[in-house]
Amino acid sequence: MFSNFRGQIPPSIGNLAHLYGLYFFDNQLERVIPSSVNGFSSLSYVDLSYNLLNGTIPSWLYTLPSLVELDLSHNKFIGRIAEFQFHSLEKIHLSMNEFQGLIPSSIFELVNLTSLSLSSNNLSGISETSNFEKLRNLTYLDLSNNMLSFTIFGNSNSMLPNIEWLDLSNNNISGICRWNMGEDTLKHLNLSYNSISGFEMFPWKSMQIIDLHSNMLSFTIFYDSNSMLPNIEWLELSNNNISGIGTWNMGKHTLKHLNLSYNSISGFEMFPWKSMQILDLHSNLLQGSLPTPPNSTLFFSISHNKLSGEISPLICKVSSMEILDMSCNNLSGMLPHCLGNFSKDLSVLNLGRNQFHGTIPQTFLKGNSIKTLDFNNLGNNKINDMFPDWLETLPELQVLILRSNRFHGHIGFSKTKSPFMSLRIIDLAHNDFEGDLPEMYLRSLKAVMNIDEGNMTSEYMGDYYYQDSMMVTIKGSEIKFEKILNTFTTIGLSCNKFQGEIPECIGNLNSLRGLNLSHNYLTGHIPLSFRNLNMLETFDHSSNKLSGRIPQELTSLMFLEVLNLSENHLFGFIRLCGFPLSKRCITDEVLEPSQEIEAEFESGFDWKIILMGYGCGLVIGFSLGCLIFLSGKPEWLVWIIDENIHKKIMRYKRSPHRRGVRRS
């Protein structure tokens, strides 16, 4: 009963002697449940789930003679669960609270119980599987996310004969599983996040979903399994110790989801599954040529393996592919011509960190839904091509990474009215592009302008299963972003041969967070329009030929964390404030430590090193100076110091710009 009730349950509710059902779920009730009532002999159904109730469960709730269903889940109850006095209960849901201690023994005597959920509490202790022997009507059991320990599963064919859903994930279960309860009925089994080392068998004929990821399973080789799990649809075995060559063919006609990532599998004899949709084999030891996934596949990740050879054109028969990740292998050769238009639903194509060469196929369908195109390889891919300007027609493209290849030539003018209309992450670093910066493209990056983060829901790129990742260069170091926020924006054009002046239009990209134009041949001034880059966090224009005064307006960029203008011909200084400098910023009290501004000298040292050296040098230099000039010895050193001081004073008087300290 959702009515947006607030406050405490009134004690007077205990006067409703003939109450049959108490439903106040999904409200904002708080404090404790009234400790005393006047009867409630007919009360059969209590549902106070999804509230803010706390304290312990009052004793009268354990003694209701007619109680059939009790749901107090998703609250803040504490203490131990007491013993139930009557056997009428059919449903007990106490999950998502803060209960502790043992599971009360009376629960194992509730012969009418069909659904039991005690998940996400602090329950502990050792539970014998034989405890469940009397719960023959139980169909749903969830004890996940506790600290329970179970003895090694023994023969249990007679226990829980009607169980359909069993979740014991994230507990302290170990050993080899010999559990065969629910042989004909069990459909969902979750034993993930335990320390189970093996299974003697998979006897379940009705099983549809098995999740065993993050255990210590150590199958040495997949055996012939055509007769096992004939109805399996979802199989999660990631993050275990599985090795060998896969010959598993269970669920040949039914399996849709298979995750074997983070294991040590060295190969597959075949992919026999006819209905496969999600096939995740990344982070194994797969060798040899790239296997072709079943034609029904929507998601295929085989990254971080040791595959070699070329991509077979047969992969283009997988015409419904949405996410294709073959990055971080030793694949080589030219890309198949069909790769650009084999699936109109393709949203992620990641071929990075391989050894491909040649050109990019100019066959990407106009109007397809691709969002991430990644040919990044940190110098191992060898794509030798002009800038693929035909990508500007992809309306959903958000991430374009072409870094560390052999792209070359000028980035010319756009052929469309609104190129790259959704692009917010572009990385062309470490190539051989030349000429002026692509002003027309930079001017049209609408997705990097006027982002209203206050009205946006922060989420990561990708879906519930696959998260996009990328490399970002900050201070010369490459940092991997395992996930990409939908508000993250960056432009990386470093380590090319761009020349000319920096376009003023970059100042319109007021939602830009990272800008790296370093190691090019850019000239002219830093545009004053950069003062509009209010969200900028990293700013690297080092190793160019920029000249003129450093704009004082850069001090208004309050989110700036990294500033590198070294190796240019700039002069002047920025009035920096905040740690490690002695001058406090006006907004010091509201800025977090991660928002400190860091300035780099031409030498590349940062302030911490400089100040440490300055302190030590000051003490030592002052002591030696006093000793030398008091004694007048050695005379040659006194003469050199005096002569150098005289020369510096003369240069200072002649120079019109010596009032500022150069910080770039």
C-alpha positions in Angstrom: 0.0 0.0 0.0 1.9 3.0 -1.3 0.5 6.2 0.3 3.7 8.1 1.1 3.2 7.7 4.8 5.8 9.3 7.1 6.7 9.2 10.7 6.2 6.5 13.3 3.6 3.7 13.3 1.1 4.8 16.0 0.8 2.6 19.1 -3.0 2.8 18.8 -2.8 0.4 15.8 -2.4 -2.4 18.4 -6.1 -1.9 19.3 -7.3 -3.3 16.0 -8.0 -6.7 17.5 -9.5 -8.2 14.3 -7.0 -6.9 11.9 -6.3 -9.5 9.1 -3.6 -7.8 7.1 -1.1 -5.0 7.8 0.3 -3.5 4.6 2.5 -0.3 4.8 5.2 -1.3 2.3 7.1 1.3 0.3 6.6 4.3 2.5 8.8 6.4 4.7 7.9 5.0 8.1 10.6 5.3 10.7 11.6 4.5 14.3 10.4 1.3 15.9 7.4 -0.9 15.6 5.1 -0.6 18.6 6.2 -3.0 21.3 2.8 -4.1 22.5 -0.6 -5.0 20.9 -4.0 -6.1 22.2 -4.4 -9.4 20.4 -4.0 -9.5 16.7 -5.1 -13.1 16.9 -6.4 -12.9 13.2 -3.4 -11.1 11.7 -2.1 -13.2 8.9 -0.2 -10.9 6.6 2.4 -8.3 7.6 4.3 -6.3 5.0 6.3 -3.3 6.2 9.0 -3.6 3.6 10.9 -0.7 2.0 10.6 1.8 4.9 13.1 3.3 7.4 12.1 1.3 10.4 14.7 0.4 12.9 15.2 -1.2 16.3 14.5 -4.9 17.0 11.5 -7.0 15.9 8.9 -6.8 18.7 8.2 -10.1 20.5 4.6 -10.1 19.5 5.5 -10.7 15.9 7.0 -14.0 16.8 3.9 -15.3 18.6 1.1 -14.5 16.1 -0.8 -17.8 15.8 -2.3 -17.1 12.3 0.7 -15.4 10.7 1.2 -16.6 7.1 3.5 -14.0 5.5 6.1 -11.7 7.2 8.0 -9.2 5.1 10.2 -6.6 6.9 12.9 -6.4 4.1 14.7 -3.2 3.1 14.6 -1.5 6.5 17.2 -0.9 9.3 16.3 -3.5 11.8 19.1 -4.7 14.1 19.7 -7.5 16.7 19.1 -11.2 16.5 16.2 -12.9 14.9 14.2 -14.7 17.7 12.5 -18.0 17.5 9.1 -18.3 15.9 6.4 -19.9 18.1 3.9 -21.1 15.5 4.3 -23.2 12.3 1.7 -21.3 10.2 4.3 -19.2 8.3 4.7 -19.7 4.6 6.8 -16.7 3.7 9.6 -14.9 5.7 11.5 -12.0 4.0 13.9 -10.2 6.3 16.6 -9.2 3.7 18.4 -5.9 3.5 18.6 -5.2 7.2 21.3 -5.4 9.9 20.4 -8.6 11.7 23.2 -10.6 13.2 23.8 -14.0 14.9 22.6 -17.4 13.9 19.6 -18.4 11.8 17.0 -19.4 14.4 16.4 -23.1 14.6 12.7 -22.7 14.6 12.8 -21.6 10.9 13.9 -25.1 10.0 10.8 -26.5 11.6 8.4 -24.4 9.5 7.1 -27.2 7.3 4.7 -24.9 5.4 7.4 -22.5 4.4 7.6 -21.8 0.7 9.8 -18.7 0.5 12.7 -17.7 2.8 14.9 -14.6 2.2 17.5 -13.5 4.8 20.0 -12.0 2.4 22.2 -8.9 3.0 22.4 -9.1 6.7 25.2 -10.0 9.1 24.2 -13.5 9.9 27.0 -15.9 10.7 27.6 -19.4 12.0 27.8 -22.9 10.5 24.7 -24.4 8.9 24.3 -28.1 8.2 22.6 -28.9 4.9 20.6 -31.4 6.8 18.9 -28.5 8.6 16.8 -28.0 5.5 15.4 -31.5 5.5 11.9 -30.6 6.8 11.5 -27.7 4.4 10.0 -29.9 1.7 7.7 -27.2 0.4 10.4 -24.5 0.0 10.6 -23.1 -3.5 12.7 -19.9 -2.9 15.7 -19.7 -0.6 18.0 -16.6 -0.5 20.7 -16.4 2.1 23.2 -14.4 0.1 25.5 -11.6 1.3 26.0 -12.9 4.8 28.8 -14.6 6.7 27.4 -18.1 6.8 29.5 -21.3 6.5 28.1 -24.5 5.1 29.6 -28.0 5.6 30.8 -29.7 2.4 27.6 -30.5 0.6 26.7 -34.2 1.0 24.1 -36.3 -0.7 21.0 -34.3 -0.6 18.6 -35.7 -3.1 15.8 -36.0 -0.5 16.2 -32.4 0.7 14.3 -29.4 -0.7 12.6 -31.5 -3.4 10.6 -28.5 -4.7 13.3 -25.8 -4.6 13.3 -23.6 -7.7 15.5 -20.6 -6.7 18.6 -21.0 -4.5 21.0 -18.1 -3.8 23.9 -18.6 -1.3 26.3 -16.2 -3.0 28.8 -14.1 -1.0 29.2 -16.4 2.0 31.9 -18.6 3.4 31.2 -21.8 1.4 34.1 -24.0 0.5 35.0 -27.4 -0.7 33.7 -29.6 -3.5 30.0 -29.3 -4.1 28.1 -32.6 -4.1 24.7 -31.0 -3.7 22.0 -32.5 -5.9 18.9 -31.2 -4.1 16.1 -30.0 -6.5 17.4 -32.3 -9.2 14.1 -32.0 -11.1 13.0 -28.5 -10.0 15.9 -26.2 -9.5 16.0 -23.4 -12.2 18.2 -20.7 -10.6 21.5 -21.4 -8.7 23.8 -18.6 -7.5 26.9 -19.7 -5.5 29.2 -16.8 -6.6 31.7 -15.1 -4.4 32.5 -18.2 -2.3 35.5 -20.6 -2.2 34.0 -23.6 -3.9 36.7 -25.6 -5.6 34.7 -28.0 -7.8 31.5 -29.8 -8.6 31.1 -33.6 -8.9 28.2 -33.2 -11.2 25.6 -30.9 -12.7 22.5 -33.1 -12.1 19.8 -30.5 -12.6 17.4 -31.1 -15.5 15.4 -27.9 -15.2 18.3 -25.5 -14.5 18.2 -22.3 -16.5 20.6 -20.0 -14.7 23.9 -20.9 -12.9 26.2 -18.2 -11.4 29.4 -19.6 -10.0 31.7 -16.7 -10.8 34.5 -15.6 -8.3 35.1 -19.0 -6.7 38.1 -21.4 -6.9 36.8 -23.8 -9.5 39.6 -25.6 -11.2 38.2 -27.7 -14.0 41.3 -28.9 -16.0 39.4 -29.5 -19.2 35.8 -29.3 -20.4 34.4 -32.8 -20.9 31.7 -33.9 -23.2 28.5 -32.6 -21.6 25.8 -32.9 -24.1 23.5 -34.6 -21.7 24.0 -32.2 -18.8 21.9 -29.1 -18.1 19.8 -29.6 -21.2 17.8 -26.4 -20.5 20.6 -24.1 -19.4 20.3 -20.5 -20.7 22.7 -18.5 -18.5 26.1 -19.7 -17.3 28.5 -17.5 -15.3 31.9 -19.0 -14.6 34.2 -16.0 -14.7 37.1 -15.3 -12.3 37.9 -18.9 -11.5 40.8 -21.3 -12.2 39.4 -23.0 -15.2 42.0 -24.2 -17.8 42.5 -26.4 -20.8 40.8 -26.6 -24.2 37.1 -26.0 -24.1 34.9 -28.8 -25.5 31.8 -28.0 -23.5 28.6 -28.4 -25.5 26.0 -28.3 -22.8 23.0 -26.2 -23.6 23.7 -26.5 -27.3 20.3 -25.3 -28.3 19.4 -23.2 -25.2 22.5 -21.4 -23.9 22.2 -17.6 -24.5 24.8 -16.2 -22.0 28.2 -17.7 -21.4 30.9 -15.8 -19.4 34.3 -17.6 -19.0 36.4 -14.4 -18.6 39.3 -14.2 -16.2 40.3 -17.9 -16.4 43.2 -19.7 -18.0 41.5 -21.4 -21.0 43.8 -21.9 -23.8 41.5 -22.7 -26.7 38.1 -24.0 -28.0 37.5 -26.8 -30.3 34.2 -25.2 -31.5 31.4 -22.9 -30.6 28.4 -25.3 -30.8 25.7 -23.0 -29.4 22.8 -22.1 -31.7 21.1 -19.5 -29.5 24.1 -17.6 -28.1 23.7 -13.9 -27.5 26.4 -12.9 -25.0 29.8 -14.7 -25.3 32.5 -13.3 -23.0 36.0 -14.9 -23.2 38.2 -12.0 -22.4 41.3 -12.3 -20.1 42.2 -15.9 -20.8 45.1 -17.6 -22.5 43.5 -18.2 -25.8 45.9 -18.8 -28.7 45.8 -19.4 -32.4 43.4 -17.8 -34.9 40.4 -15.8 -34.0 37.3 -18.0 -33.5 34.1 -16.9 -35.2 31.2 -16.5 -32.8 27.7 -18.1 -33.5 25.7 -16.0 -36.0 23.1 -15.2 -33.2 25.7 -13.4 -31.1 25.0 -9.8 -29.9 28.0 -9.4 -27.6 31.4 -10.9 -28.3 34.5 -10.0 -26.1 37.7 -11.9 -26.7 40.1 -9.2 -25.6 43.2 -9.6 -23.5 44.2 -13.0 -25.0 47.1 -14.2 -27.2 45.2 -14.6 -30.5 47.1 -14.1 -33.7 46.5 -14.0 -37.5 43.9 -12.1 -39.5 40.2 -11.5 -38.9 38.2 -13.9 -40.9 35.5 -12.3 -43.1 33.2 -14.9 -41.7 32.7 -12.7 -38.7 30.6 -10.4 -40.9 27.9 -13.1 -40.9 27.1 -12.2 -37.3 24.7 -9.6 -38.6 23.1 -8.7 -35.3 26.3 -7.8 -33.4 26.0 -4.9 -31.0 29.4 -5.0 -29.1 32.6 -6.4 -30.6 35.8 -6.2 -28.6 38.9 -8.0 -29.9 41.4 -5.6 -28.4 44.7 -6.5 -26.7 45.7 -9.5 -28.8 48.3 -10.1 -31.5 45.9 -9.9 -34.4 47.3 -8.6 -37.7 46.7 -8.1 -41.3 44.2 -5.7 -43.0 40.7 -5.2 -41.7 38.0 -7.0 -43.7 36.1 -4.7 -46.0 32.8 -5.8 -44.7 33.7 -4.8 -41.1 32.1 -1.4 -41.5 28.6 -2.4 -42.4 28.1 -6.0 -41.3 25.7 -5.0 -38.5 23.4 -2.0 -38.4 23.2 -2.4 -34.6 26.9 -2.2 -33.9 27.5 0.3 -31.1 31.0 -0.6 -29.9 33.9 -1.7 -32.1 37.2 -2.1 -30.2 40.2 -3.4 -32.2 42.9 -1.6 -30.2 46.3 -3.0 -29.1 46.8 -5.3 -32.0 49.0 -5.1 -35.1 46.6 -4.3 -37.9 47.8 -2.3 -40.9 46.4 -0.8 -44.0 43.4 1.5 -44.1 40.0 1.7 -42.4 37.2 0.3 -44.5 35.0 3.1 -45.7 31.9 1.1 -45.4 30.3 2.2 -42.2 26.6 2.6 -42.7 25.3 6.1 -42.6 22.9 6.4 -39.7 24.0 3.3 -37.8 24.2 3.4 -34.0 28.0 3.1 -33.4 29.0 5.0 -30.3 32.6 3.9 -29.7 35.2 3.3 -32.4 38.6 2.4 -30.9 41.7 1.6 -33.0 44.0 2.5 -30.2 47.1 0.4 -29.7 49.8 2.3 -27.9 52.1 2.0 -31.0 51.3 -1.6 -32.0 48.6 -1.0 -34.6 49.9 0.2 -37.9 46.9 1.7 -39.6 48.3 3.9 -42.3 45.6 6.1 -43.6 44.3 9.7 -43.9 41.8 11.0 -41.4 38.6 9.0 -41.9 36.4 12.1 -42.4 33.5 9.9 -43.5 33.0 9.0 -39.8 31.5 12.5 -39.3 28.2 11.1 -40.6 27.7 8.7 -37.7 25.1 10.4 -35.6 25.7 8.3 -32.4 29.5 8.3 -32.4 30.6 9.6 -29.0 34.1 8.2 -28.6 36.7 8.2 -31.4 40.2 6.9 -30.6 42.8 6.6 -33.4 45.9 7.2 -31.3 49.2 5.5 -31.8 48.9 4.6 -35.4 50.3 6.0 -38.7 47.5 8.3 -39.7 48.9 11.2 -41.6 48.1 14.3 -43.7 45.8 17.2 -43.2 42.4 17.0 -41.5 40.4 18.8 -44.0 37.0 20.6 -44.1 33.8 19.0 -43.2 31.5 17.8 -45.9 28.4 17.8 -43.8 26.5 20.6 -42.0 26.8 19.1 -38.4 29.8 16.8 -38.3 30.4 14.6 -35.2 27.3 16.0 -33.6 27.5 13.5 -30.6 31.3 13.2 -30.3 32.7 14.2 -26.9 35.9 12.1 -26.6 38.4 12.4 -29.4 42.0 11.1 -29.2 44.2 11.4 -32.3 47.5 11.5 -30.4 50.7 9.8 -31.5 50.2 10.0 -35.3 51.5 12.1 -38.1 48.7 14.5 -38.7 49.9 17.9 -40.0 48.6 21.3 -41.0 46.3 23.5 -39.0 44.1 22.2 -36.2 40.7 21.0 -37.5 38.8 24.2 -36.6 35.6 23.2 -38.4 35.3 20.0 -36.5 36.2 21.7 -33.2 33.6 24.3 -33.8 30.8 21.8 -34.2 31.3 19.6 -31.1 27.9 20.3 -29.7 28.2 17.5 -27.2 31.1 19.4 -25.4 29.1 22.6 -25.0 26.7 23.6 -22.3 26.3 20.2 -20.6 23.7 20.7 -17.8 25.1 18.2 -15.3 22.6 19.2 -12.7 19.8 17.7 -14.8 21.8 14.7 -16.0 21.9 11.3 -14.3 25.5 10.4 -13.9 26.1 6.9 -15.4 28.8 5.1 -17.2 29.0 4.5 -21.0 27.8 1.0 -21.9 25.1 -1.1 -20.5 24.5 -3.3 -17.5 27.1 -5.8 -18.8 29.7 -4.0 -20.8 31.5 -0.8 -19.8 33.5 1.2 -22.2 37.1 2.1 -21.2 39.9 4.3 -22.6 43.4 5.6 -22.1 44.1 9.2 -21.3 47.5 10.9 -21.2 48.0 13.2 -18.2 51.4 14.7 -17.5 53.0 12.3 -20.0 51.6 9.2 -18.2 48.9 7.1 -19.7 46.1 6.4 -17.3 43.4 3.8 -18.1 39.8 4.8 -17.4 38.1 1.4 -16.7 34.7 3.2 -17.0 33.7 6.4 -18.8 31.2 8.7 -17.3 28.6 10.2 -19.6 29.8 13.7 -18.6 33.5 13.1 -19.4 34.8 15.0 -22.3 38.4 15.3 -23.6 40.3 16.2 -26.8 43.8 14.7 -27.3 45.8 15.9 -30.3 49.2 15.6 -28.9 52.4 14.2 -30.5 51.5 15.1 -34.1 52.8 17.7 -36.5 50.0 20.3 -36.2 51.0 23.9 -36.8 49.6 27.3 -36.9 47.6 29.1 -34.2 45.2 27.6 -31.7 41.6 28.3 -32.8 39.6 30.7 -30.6 36.6 28.4 -31.0 38.0 25.9 -28.5 36.9 28.4 -25.9 33.3 27.7 -26.8 33.7 24.1 -25.5 32.8 25.1 -22.0 32.1 21.5 -20.9 35.5 20.3 -21.8 37.4 18.5 -19.0 40.7 17.6 -20.7 42.7 19.3 -23.5 46.1 18.1 -24.7 47.8 19.8 -27.6 51.3 19.1 -26.5 54.3 18.1 -28.7 53.2 19.8 -31.9 54.4 22.9 -33.7 51.7 25.3 -32.7 52.5 29.0 -32.7 50.9 32.3 -31.5 49.2 33.1 -28.3 47.1 31.1 -25.9 43.5 32.3 -26.8 41.8 34.5 -24.2 38.7 32.6 -24.9 40.1 29.7 -22.8 38.8 31.6 -19.8 35.4 30.1 -20.7 36.5 26.5 -20.2 35.0 26.5 -16.8 35.0 22.7 -16.4 38.6 22.1 -17.6 40.7 19.8 -15.3 43.8 19.0 -17.4 45.5 21.5 -19.7 48.7 20.5 -21.5 50.1 22.7 -24.3 53.8 21.8 -23.6 56.5 21.4 -26.2 55.1 23.7 -28.9 56.2 27.2 -30.1 53.6 29.3 -28.3 54.6 32.8 -27.5 53.4 35.8 -25.7 52.2 36.4 -22.1 50.5 33.6 -20.2 46.9 34.7 -19.8 46.1 35.7 -16.2 42.5 34.6 -17.0 43.6 30.9 -16.5 43.4 31.5 -12.8 39.6 31.6 -13.0 39.5 27.9 -14.1 38.7 26.6 -10.6 38.6 22.9 -11.5 42.0 22.9 -13.1 44.3 20.3 -11.6 47.1 19.9 -14.2 48.6 22.9 -16.0 51.6 22.3 -18.3 52.9 25.1 -20.6 56.5 24.1 -20.5 58.9 24.1 -23.5 57.4 27.1 -25.2 58.3 30.8 -25.6 55.8 32.2 -23.1 56.5 34.7 -20.4 54.8 36.2 -17.5 53.3 34.4 -14.5 50.0 33.2 -13.1 49.1 34.3 -9.6 48.6 30.8 -8.3 47.3 30.0 -4.8 46.5 27.1 -2.6 48.7 24.2 -1.4 51.7 24.0 -1.6 51.9 27.8 -1.9 51.6 30.0 1.1 48.9 32.1 -0.4 45.4 30.9 0.4 42.7 30.8 -2.3 39.4 32.6 -1.5 37.6 29.3 -2.2 40.1 27.1 -0.3 37.4 26.1 2.2 35.1 24.7 -0.5 37.7 23.1 -2.9 38.6 19.5 -2.3 42.3 18.4 -2.3 41.8 16.9 -5.8 41.1 20.4 -7.1 44.5 21.9 -6.3 46.1 23.7 -9.2 49.5 22.3 -10.3 51.9 24.5 -12.3 55.0 23.1 -14.0 58.2 24.8 -14.7 60.0 24.4 -18.0 62.1 21.7 -16.4 59.1 19.7 -15.6 59.6 19.6 -11.8 56.5 20.1 -9.7 56.1 22.4 -6.7 56.6 19.7 -4.0 60.1 18.8 -5.3 61.0 22.5 -5.9 60.0 23.6 -2.4 61.8 20.7 -0.7 65.0 21.6 -2.7 64.5 25.2 -1.9 64.3 24.6 1.8 67.4 22.4 1.9 69.4 24.7 -0.4 68.5 27.8 1.6 69.9 26.3 4.9 73.1 24.9 3.3 73.7 27.9 1.1 73.2 30.4 4.0 75.7 28.5 6.2 78.4 28.2 3.5 77.9 31.9 2.5 78.5 33.1 6.0 81.6 31.0 6.3 83.1 32.1 3.0 82.5 35.8 3.3 83.6 36.0 7.0 86.9 34.3 6.2 87.3 35.7 2.7 88.5 32.3 1.6 88.9 30.8 -0.9 89.4 34.1 -2.7 88.7 32.7 -6.2 85.2 31.6 -5.2 84.5 35.0 -3.6 85.6 36.7 -6.8 83.4 34.4 -9.0 80.3 34.9 -6.9 80.8 38.7 -6.7 81.3 38.9 -10.5 78.2 36.8 -11.3 76.0 38.9 -9.0 77.3 42.1 -10.7 76.4 40.7 -14.2 72.9 39.6 -13.1 72.1 43.0 -11.7 73.1 44.7 -15.0 70.9 42.3 -17.0 68.0 42.9 -14.6 68.2 46.7 -15.1 68.1 46.3 -18.9 65.2 43.8 -19.1 61.7 45.2 -19.3 60.0 41.8 -18.3 61.9 40.8 -15.2 59.2 41.7 -12.8 57.4 38.4 -13.5 58.5 34.9 -13.0 58.2 32.6 -15.9 56.0 29.6 -15.1 55.0 27.5 -18.0 
